[in-house]
Amino acid sequence: MKIFLVGGALRDRLLARPVSDHDWLVVGATPEEMVARGYLPVGRDFPVFLHPETREEYALARTERKSAPGYRGFTVHASPDVTLEQDLARRDLTVNAIALPAECVGADGQFEPDPEKLADPFHGRRDLRDRVLRHVTDAFREDPVRILRVARFAARFDDFTVAPETMALMREMVAAGEVDALVPERVWQELSRGLMETRPSRMFDVLNDCGALAVLAPEVDAGAQRMRTIDTAAGLQASLAVRFACLMHDLDRHAALMEKTRDRWRVPVDIRELAEVVAREHGHIDRSGELDAALLVRLLERCDAFRKPARFAEALLACECVARSQPGAEDDAPYPQRARLLAVLATAAGVATDAVARQAQQAGAMGPQIGEAIHRARVDAVAASLPA
């Protein structure tokens, strides 16, 4: 039995980037041997085990054979006779198909990738040096999720290019209908991770170039202004919800199109709701400096800002990203609407609504009349706070 460190940890260390976790590959062992050594089995589709102390994942070397359409259509063969090179050959990109013997890794997880000890049968180090994302073998075509992964890596490593032969292969996969077999949950998993990368626009550029975007989201084009918006959000370290809202911000006139995209990707409810608020209200938020107290309070009510002030703050950030990405706008251009509306919200939310409601009830108000009294009190408070 021999153990190797593989995948992202080596790639990131060779790129002088932080290493977040370790993936381990075990060659020459059976599941029974792993259990006998105290490893805990956790893999459903193929043998993966947790280390008895570190709880890091250790996977048995395996090969994969395509048996049905889609990313789940594989027959897995995990056996002690599967070699290191055979396992590396099934991986997606050359930069992820590098291995280092476990004895080169310290007990604290620190290591130096000694070139003399690295197993690199597919020249991943060369592609790291040349900043190229290249598929390992033609087996890449058997898993359509790899198209999404390449696009996501392009967003993370924004100075890398996709090898021409890899892009050609991805286009062939799209034309063959492989992308149609992807389930929504897996699409959202990869796209959401890509949106959180350094330059998310590159993910959509790659998906657009290979034709996958037209299948996954025909309603969303990779236009320059939309791409600038999501990159601006990334530059401001915005949350996933804000970045998704920036991606969808201009579909306010096409609610049905937005709904199709959200349903196709199975977007979580909280993220969907923020996108809806931004798409519907970003024009009003941009022009909020022209609104009087009554219209400002109505805007807050439509955004449900009194019940969900944190979401409203995220909506304002998304609107700021949209404004900053407009043609001719500067990246650090001020967006006074954000601070002004947060101040308006604080003023309106500071109204003692319980006291207002009691007073209205004592005057004979009921139901909606009480809500209107609270609305008027908030308008009065905002009006008093605004400059003459």
Secondary structure, DSSP 8 states (H G I E B T S, - for coil): -EEEEETHHHHHHHTT------EEEEES--HHHHHHTT-EE--SSS-EEE-TTT--EEEE-EEEEE-SSSTT-EEEEE-TT--HHHHHHTSSBGGG--EEEGGGB-TTS-B---TTT-B-TT-HHHHHHHTEE-BSSGGGGG-THHHHHHHHHHHHSTT-EE-HHHHHHHHHHHHTTTGGG--HHHHHHHHHHHHTSS-THHHHHHHHHHTHHHHH-TT----HHHHHHHHHHHHTT--HHHHHHHHHGGGTT-HHHHHHHHHHHT--HHHHHHHHHHHHHHHHHHTGGG--HHHHHHHHHHTTTTT-HHHHHHHHHHHHHHHHTSTT--TT---HHHHHHHHHHHHHHTS-HHHHHHHHHHTT--THHHHHHHHHHHHHHHHHHS--
